[in-house]
Amino acid sequence: MSAHVSTSSSLPDSPKARKLANYLREEVADTGGELYFKSKFIADDVDLSPKEIGALMAQLEGGVPDLTIEKWSYTSATTWRVEPR
């Protein structure tokens, strides 16, 4: 296993990206583990459109040091999987 050192600069420098990343951290902490969701179901919670969330998730994937974010499946919309590192 290789060590990966990440800094906060790896997080996209956008208020919307930070807002979404913070929301995901809170939700993962509340569930105590994995979180699975479709953008359309959290859009109101983060005050972003599903399309914005999808674009931001692609940016956040691999870019949030304390979260593992990955596309999980696609059935009428992308399902995302998030868990703590």
Secondary structure by P-SEA (a helix, b strand, c coil): cbbbbbccccccccaaaaaaaaaaaaaaaaaccbbbbccccccccccccaaaaaaaaaaaccccccbbbbbcccccbbbbbbbcc
